Structure formats: C-alpha cells, structure tokens
Amino acid sequence: MSLTLEIITPSGGVLKTVDSLRAEDLSGSFGMLARHMDLLTVLRPCILIYTQSGREGYVAVNGGILRVEKGAVTVASREAVEGDDLSALKQTVESDFAKKAEKEATFMDLISNMEKLLLDKLVKFERG
C-alpha cells in the first residue's frame, strides 16, 4: 500500500506516490504509512522525508498545512525545495527559511507601528 503525496506552492507543485512520510509540526516529528487516519496539522519549517521503493527522498518546506484524507497527503506551503542532499536542505531550512521569517516579522512590526501612528494621528485630528 502507498500514499499519494502532493505538495502545493504558489510556484508549482510536486506529486509522488510514496511508501511512508515523516514530517514535523509544532508538537514534534511524526510519521505516516498507508491507511493513516485523517489528520490536519500545521507544519513548521522542516524537511519532509519520504520513502519510495526503498529509497529516501527529501523536500524542505517553509512551514504549511498538512492534510491526510483517504490515503492522500496534501501539503500546502509557501515554498518547497526538493533535493537529494539532506545536509544542503537542512541548511536551506535553517538559514534561508529562517531569514525569510525574520524579514517577515520585521515587516509585520513595521506595519503595526504604522497603524499605531495612523490611529494616534486620527485621534488627535478628531479631538481638534
């Protein structure tokens, strides 16, 4: 028995038939085989490790949502990088994805500060 693995990103996708899959969510790492119960979880930036005909394959994902339904695994992520070199993918997760998350957090802080300034100005304007 096997699982259908579909990884969907804004720039494309990957579709594979795999024997097993390992992933990582906020509670830790977990694995699944065919006939896995239905599941919905939020992935952290991690490396998906799958087996296909006895060989391991790897896909780094920048977080996302993983859904298991009726023997099919669907992962929706902002970014996914497939590769054969586990250490290079680990570096991608640790450096590239972390840098992007840091930039995004800085941007969100900037937006929040701009909103506060705008609200302060509106209150001052209303008070005359």
KETIVO-863126 format. One record per residue (C-alpha): x, y, z; residue number from 1. Coordinates in nm, 4 decimals. Layout:
<atoms>
       px       py       pz   k
        X        Y        Z NUM
...
</atoms>
This chain:
<atoms>
       px       py       pz   k
   0.0000   0.0000   0.0000   1
   0.1151   0.3527  -0.0666   2
   0.0330   0.7173  -0.0056   3
  -0.0202   0.9872  -0.2618   4
   0.1898   1.2909  -0.1658   5
   0.1024   1.6266  -0.3199   6
   0.2958   1.9398  -0.2261   7
   0.1382   2.2644  -0.3433   8
   0.3190   2.6006  -0.3508   9
   0.2429   2.9295  -0.5250  10
   0.5108   2.8489  -0.7843  11
   0.4031   2.4934  -0.8623  12
   0.3776   2.1546  -0.7064  13
   0.5076   1.8032  -0.6622  14
   0.3056   1.4837  -0.6938  15
   0.4519   1.1489  -0.5838  16
   0.3429   0.8056  -0.4744  17
   0.5342   0.7192  -0.1565  18
   0.5535   0.4302   0.0885  19
   0.5989   0.6426   0.4014  20
   0.6379   1.0043   0.5066  21
   0.7937   1.1857   0.8023  22
   0.7200   1.5482   0.8857  23
   0.7384   1.7913   1.1770  24
   0.4670   2.0041   1.3332  25
   0.4640   2.2150   1.6479  26
   0.4355   1.9059   1.8703  27
   0.7360   1.7316   1.7138  28
   0.8153   1.4861   1.4399  29
   0.5731   1.2189   1.3226  30
   0.5466   0.9546   1.0541  31
   0.2737   0.8014   0.8468  32
   0.2093   0.4984   0.6330  33
  -0.0766   0.3972   0.4048  34
  -0.4152   0.3867   0.5801  35
  -0.3113   0.6645   0.8177  36
  -0.6082   0.8196   0.9922  37
  -0.7294   1.1556   0.8633  38
  -0.5242   1.4409   1.0001  39
  -0.4889   1.8170   0.9705  40
  -0.1858   1.9902   1.1217  41
   0.0324   2.2986   1.0875  42
   0.3876   2.2203   0.9790  43
   0.6911   2.4068   1.0980  44
   0.9688   2.4765   0.8512  45
   1.1086   2.1249   0.8156  46
   1.2300   1.8562   0.5806  47
   0.9709   1.6060   0.4645  48
   1.1391   1.2660   0.4395  49
   0.9634   1.0073   0.2279  50
   1.0469   0.6570   0.1141  51
   0.9726   0.5462  -0.2377  52
   1.0651   0.1940  -0.3482  53
   1.3082   0.1601  -0.0569  54
   1.4910   0.4891  -0.1247  55
   1.4628   0.8095   0.0772  56
   1.3702   1.1409  -0.0790  57
   1.3625   1.4880   0.0727  58
   1.1614   1.8065   0.0358  59
   1.2268   2.1135   0.2517  60
   0.9072   2.3084   0.3182  61
   0.8759   2.6554   0.4653  62
   0.6014   2.5550   0.7073  63
   0.2490   2.4993   0.5834  64
  -0.0596   2.2883   0.6312  65
  -0.0543   1.9086   0.6044  66
  -0.3783   1.7194   0.5432  67
  -0.4222   1.3444   0.5304  68
  -0.7502   1.2304   0.3825  69
  -0.8392   0.8891   0.2412  70
  -0.4803   0.7806   0.1791  71
  -0.3731   1.1090   0.0223  72
  -0.1355   1.3571   0.1858  73
  -0.1571   1.7177   0.0734  74
   0.0908   1.9799   0.1903  75
   0.0270   2.3462   0.1154  76
   0.3353   2.5599   0.1757  77
   0.4703   2.8986   0.0751  78
   0.7876   2.7355  -0.0516  79
   0.9232   2.3862  -0.1129  80
   1.2681   2.2767  -0.2267  81
   1.3228   1.9178  -0.3390  82
   1.6698   1.7676  -0.3231  83
   1.8905   1.4636  -0.2702  84
   2.1396   1.6249  -0.0301  85
   1.9929   1.6183   0.3196  86
   2.2570   1.8497   0.4694  87
   2.2031   2.1142   0.1982  88
   1.8277   2.1031   0.2549  89
   1.8812   2.1291   0.6306  90
   2.0867   2.4422   0.5692  91
   1.8055   2.5786   0.3493  92
   1.5560   2.5277   0.6305  93
   1.7837   2.6699   0.8989  94
   1.9199   2.9697   0.7114  95
   1.7059   3.0698   0.4128  96
   1.3640   2.9982   0.5631  97
   1.4697   3.1486   0.8992  98
   1.5939   3.4670   0.7284  99
   1.2661   3.4999   0.5397 100
   1.0691   3.4521   0.8622 101
   1.2821   3.7185   1.0330 102
   1.2264   3.9648   0.7474 103
   0.8545   3.8931   0.7551 104
   0.8417   3.9540   1.1326 105
   1.0300   4.2829   1.0892 106
   0.7881   4.3871   0.8136 107
   0.4863   4.2996   1.0290 108
   0.6326   4.5074   1.3165 109
   0.6758   4.8000   1.0773 110
   0.3152   4.7704   0.9575 111
   0.1936   4.7517   1.3180 112
   0.3889   5.0652   1.4103 113
   0.2490   5.2487   1.1078 114
  -0.1047   5.1500   1.2103 115
  -0.0439   5.2839   1.5629 116
   0.0892   5.6132   1.4273 117
  -0.2092   5.6485   1.1948 118
  -0.4553   5.5811   1.4768 119
  -0.2763   5.8341   1.7016 120
  -0.2993   6.0979   1.4277 121
  -0.6670   6.0217   1.3670 122
  -0.7450   6.0565   1.7380 123
  -0.5559   6.3884   1.7535 124
  -0.7384   6.5081   1.4414 125
  -1.0793   6.4138   1.5878 126
  -1.0023   6.5984   1.9119 127
  -0.9172   6.9079   1.7132 128
</atoms>
